[in-house]
Amino acid sequence: MPALPDGEAVPADGALPPFVSDGVDPRAGFGVYVHVPFCSVRCGYCDFNTYTASELGGGASQVAYATTALREVDLAARVLDDAGLGGRPVSTVFFGGGTPTMLPASDLGRILVGVREAWGLVPDAEVTTEANPDSVTPESLAVLAEAGFTRVSFGMQSAVPHVLATLERTHDPARIPDVVRWARDAGLEVSLDLIYGTPGESLDDWRTSVEVALATGVDHVSAYALVVEAGTKMAAQVRRGDVRLPDEDDQAAKYEVADDLLTAAGLGWYEVSNWSRGPEHACRHNLAYWRGDDWWGIGPGAHSYVGARTSDAGGPAEHGQAGVRWWNVKHPRRYAALLESGASPGAGREILTDGEAHLEQVMLGVRLAEGLDLGVLHADGRRAVAGLVASGLLDGTAAVTGRAVLTRRGRLLADAVVRELTV
């Protein structure tokens, strides 16, 4: 797992810097992320902050986790109230992991009740949980829906057994249509997450996975290129030559296959790695990240952000400080101990400058199909637009109307586009 970033110390009471409340747009959304750090097995490619029972040892109980998370909800409500930021109801809640559905559905519901009591939920709030296909039942999904969950995102990853085996995923791909049906019967929206570029995965394997996902009739699909991070089991396998990663051309071809198949089935891209059957089916929680809204991350290793912004364009404030980001201690035992003692679980934080906030605004905003307002770019960035249009990376028609919108080729080279726009 990656180390936490360096940063200044978080006060023991979790208090936010005094400037933060000055520039926050009261119309901006506020989301809550809940990290559940438990998995039944650790997949070889995974570098998320997750733990199996054998890795946890004593002092970090899944049984007690909901109570521990609720302690941070209480702390978060107090900190935001003290900063004058406690009046906004929650727009979206996202339970990620790990495998959130390793906890009883009733525990996930308890945490959601705590969020609702702390801040309230907007009338049409989106409440999502991630889940593995082998971690749910019709009964557990019904309990989630009854508790107020509106959406479930299943980690399908692939429909091909040998690809799942390489990823060390434990579910039976034949179970995918069943869990989608169970979730829909419970009244939940459903998304399927796919990974492409697994060692040994052919183009036909990938096509099969996308086709199987579409055959379920879901309204949202995410497709992410496999990234092998240092320190993971798969990174060691690559280093030893036991497995061979595909090249960039292979990954580009698979992205294009996914885009072709998903588009033909009526799902349009709204972010580089995400497709939905209309804007009403897009993941609003993730859109909030890409649009620069505020969120509080509950759980070990979770990150949070409260940003100062102008009220007109959503850009950085003019006082040189553009919000604060912080992150919690990583290990569940330490996280639980700090909260039990009444202290913040924050491990460190950073106060963003306007320059850093601008880079993030461009980096995230340009990934959206709605594009980025060219008015937020600095002069050199605006001058680069014509060249990016000529290179086929930005849409020329959109640029004329004042938006930077990636072409499909631009989606494949999004990082290069960001570099040009932030020179």
N, C-alpha and C positions, 0 to 999 in steps of 0.2 A: 504494500500500500504506500502511496506517496506521502512524504512528510508534509505537515502543515506549513504554510508560508510563514516567513518571519513577519513580525509586526510589533507594534507597541502593546503594552499590557492593557488588558481590559480591567476597569475598576472592579473591585470585589462585589459591588452592588449592581454592576452591569450598566451604570449610568452612561448615557450618550453624551457626546460633546455638545456644549451649549449652542453652537451655531446651527446644528442640524435642523432644528425646527424652523429656522428663519425663512428658508427658501422652498420648503416642501409645498408642492401643489396639492391643496386639499382635494382636488378632483382626481388625483392619481389613485390607481388601484392599490390595494394592500392584500397580499397573499400570505399564506402560511404553508411552509414545507415541514413535514414531519418525517424524520429519518428513523427507520426501524432497522437496526444493524445486525439482524439475524438471518442466517441462511442454513439450510440443511447440509449443503456441501459448498466448498469454494471452487468456482469454475476457474480453469487454468488461465484465462485471459483477464480475469476481473481484478481491478485494483481499487474497487470501492471500499469504503470503510465498513466492512461487514465481517462477521465472526460466526464460526460454527460453535457448537456446544463444547467441543474439545479445545478450541482456541480460547474460549472465554474464561474457563476456570471458575473459581468461586467468586462470589460477590457481585455478579452481574446477572440477575435473574430475568428471564423472559416473563415470568409470572408477575414480577413487580414493575415491568417496564412502563405500562400505562400510567401507573401512579407517579413514576419518576418523570415521565414526559409532561404530565400535568403540573408538576412543580415548576417546570420551565415555562409553561403557559402562564402560570400565575406571575412568575418573575417578569416575563415579557410584558404582560398587561401593566404591571406596576412601572416598569422602566418607560414605556411609551406614554403612560399618563403623566409621569414626572417630567417628561420632555415636551409635554403639550401636544402629543401626537396620538392620543388615545381615542379620538372620536370617530375613526373610520371603521366601518364594518368590513369584514373579510369578503373579498370577491371570489377567491379561489383557495382551496386547500388541496394539497398533494401529498399523499403518503408514498414515500419511496424507500429504497433500501439498497442492499439487502432484499428481503422478501417480507413485506409488511404482513402478508396473509399467513405467515408463520404464527403470528399472534391470533388469539381467538377473535372472531369478528366482533364479539361484544366488547373486547378491549379497544379495538379501533374505534368503535362507536363511542366508548367512554371518552377517548381523547377528543373526538369531534364535538361531543357535548361540551367539554371544557373550552374548546376554541369558541364555540357559539356563546357560551356564558361570558367569556372574557371580552369579546368584541362585537358579537352579533354577526350574522351572515346577511349579505345582500339577498333579496328575494329569489334571485335566480342563480345563486352561488353554484359554482362547479366544484365538486368534491370527488377526487380521483384517488384510487389506490392502484399501485402496481401489484402484480400477482404472477406467480409461476402457474402454469397450467395444472400442475399436480398438487397445488396448495389450496384448492378451493373445492367446494361441493355445492350442489344446488341450494342446500340449506344455509351454508355460510354466506353465499351471495345474496340470498333473500334477507338475511340479517343485516348485511351491509346496506342494502337498499332501504330497509326499514329505518336504519339509523340516520339516513340522510345522504349517503353516498349516491353520486349520480353517474359515475363513470369508473370503468376498470380497464387497466392497460396490461395485457398479458405479454409476458416475455416469451414469445414463440421462437424467435431467432432463426429457425430453419424448419423445413418439413422433411428434411432428408436425414435418415438415421446416422450415416457416417459423419455428416457435418456436425450434428448434435453431439456425437461421441467425441469429436475433436475438441469441441467447445466445453465438453464435460457437463452438458446439460442432461438432466435426469428424466425429463418428462417424455412420454410416448407421443410422437407427433399425431397419431390417430386421435388423440384426446382433444385436439384443438377445436374441431367443429362442436364437440360436446360442451366445452366450457363457454364458447361463444353463445351457444343456444341457452345454456343455463343463465348466463348473465343477462341476456336479452329478456328471457322469461321473467327475471326478477325486476325488469324495468331499467336496467343499467345500459348506458352507452358503452361501446366496446372499441378499444384500439388494440392492434397487434403490432408488436415491435419485432423487427427483423434485423439481422446482421449479415452483411455481405463481405466477402473477402477472406473467409476462413481458409486456412491452408487445406488444400485438397478439394475445395469446392469448385466444381466446373460451372460454366455458364448455364448449362442445362439444369444443374442442381439448383442454381439460384432462380432460374425461371420457374422451376417447379415450386419453390417456396413461395414466390410471389403469387403464383396462380392458386395455390392452396389457400393462401390468406384471402384472396379475393373471392374464392368459392364460398367462404363463410358469410359473405355479404356485409362485412364490417364497413363502417363509415369513416374509419381513420386507420392509417398505416404509417408507421415510422420505419425508416430504413437507414441504418447507420453503417458506415464502413468500419470494419474491425481495426482497432488501434491497439497494438501490443505495447503495453507500458513496461518500462524497466522495473524489475523486481518481481514480476509475475512469473508463474510457472511456465506459461507459454513463451515468455521472453527467454527463459533459460533453454527451452526446447529449440527455439530458433537459433540461439547462440551456439548450441551444440550441433546444429545441423539436423536435428531429429525431424523438424518440420520446416517447410519452406513457405514464406509469405508470398502472395501474389504481387505482381508489379502494379504500378499506377495505371497502366493501360487496362489491365484486367478489372481493376476496381471501377474505372471510368465506364467500361463497357457494361458492367453490372448495374451501375447507377442508371445508365441510359435504358437498359432493359426494364428496370423497375419503373422509371418515369413513363416509358411507352405503355406498359401494361396497366399501370394505375390510372393514367390519363384516359386510356381507352375504356376503362371500366367506370369512368365518371368521377374519379378522385383527382382533384387538382392540387398542385403543390402550393402551400402557403408559407413554407419555410424550407430551406434547402433539403432537409432530411424528413420532411413531414408532408403528408397528403391527406386531404379530407374531402368528403362528399358535401361540399358547401361550407361556408364560413361558420354555420351553426354547429358543425361537428369538429371544428378545430379545437385544439387543447388550449383553453384560455389561460391556464396557469403558465404554460411555457411561453405563450405570447406575452404575458406580463413581464417575464424575464427579458425577452428580446426588445420590448418597448421601454424598459427602464423603470418599471414600477417598483415599489418597495415590497420587501417580504421579510418575515422572521423565520429562521430555520430552527426547528426544534429537534434536539437529538445530538448524540455524539458525532463530532466532526461536521455538523451542519453549519452552513454559511448563512449569513443574514446581510441585508443591505437596507439602509434608509438614506435616501439621497436628497440633497438640496437641489432644486431645479427652478428655472423660471416658470411662471404660470402660463406663458403663451405657447412656446414651442417645445417644452419638455426638455430643454437643453440644460447644460451646466449653469449654476449660479455664477454671479459676477464677482463674488468676494474671494475667489481663489480656492475655496474649499467646496467640493462638490459631493458631499455625502460621506458616509462611513460604512465600511464593510467589516464584519467580524466573523470569527469562526470558533466553534466549540472544541474543547479537548476531545481527543479521538476515542479513547478507550471507554467502553460503557461503565466499567467499575469506577474510574475517576470521575466521569460525568455524574453518575449517581451520587457519589460521595460529596461532591461539591454542592449539588442541589439540596441534599439532605442536611448539609450544614448551613444552608441559607445563602450560600454564595453563588455568584454567576458561574456557569460552566465555560465562560469565554476564555479561549486560550490566547487570542491576539486579535488585533484589529489594525486597519489602515484607513487613513483619511485621504480620500481621493482628491487630487488636484483637478482643476478644470481640464488640463491637458489629458490626464488619464481618463476622465469621464468622457471627453470628446472621442478618444480612441475607442472606448467601449461602445459608445453610442453608434459610431459608424460600423464597427465590427459586427455588432448584433443587428442593427437596423437594416443593413444591406442584405442580410440573409432572408429577409421577408419578401414575399411576392408583392406586397404593397409598396416595397421599395423605401428608399431613404430620401427625405426632403433635401434637395441640393442646397437649400439655404443654410443647413447646419454645417456645411463644409467650409473649411478655411479656403483662402483664395487659391493656393496651389492645388488643393483638392478639386476645386471647381474647374480649374484649367485642365486637370487630368481627364475629365469626363469625355471630352471629344476623342481623345486617343483610345479610351476604353470602348467607346462606341465603334470606332473604326476597326478595332481589333475583334469585334464581335462578342465582347464580354458584358457590355451594358446595352439595354434596349434603346434604340435611337428615338423612337416615338415617345417613350416615357421620359427620356432626357429633355425633350423639347417642352414637355409639360412640367418640368421641374422635379422629376423623380429619378433616382438612381435605381434601376431595376435590372437584376441579373438576367442574362439570357441563359439557356441551358448550359452552353459552354462556360459562361460566367459562373454558374453554380459549381461546376467542377473545379474552377480556379478562384473560388471566392477569397481565399487568403491573399492571393496576388492582387485582386481588385482592391481589397482593403488597404494594402500597402500603398497603392497608387493614390487612393483617396485621402490618405492621411500623411502624405509627404510634408 
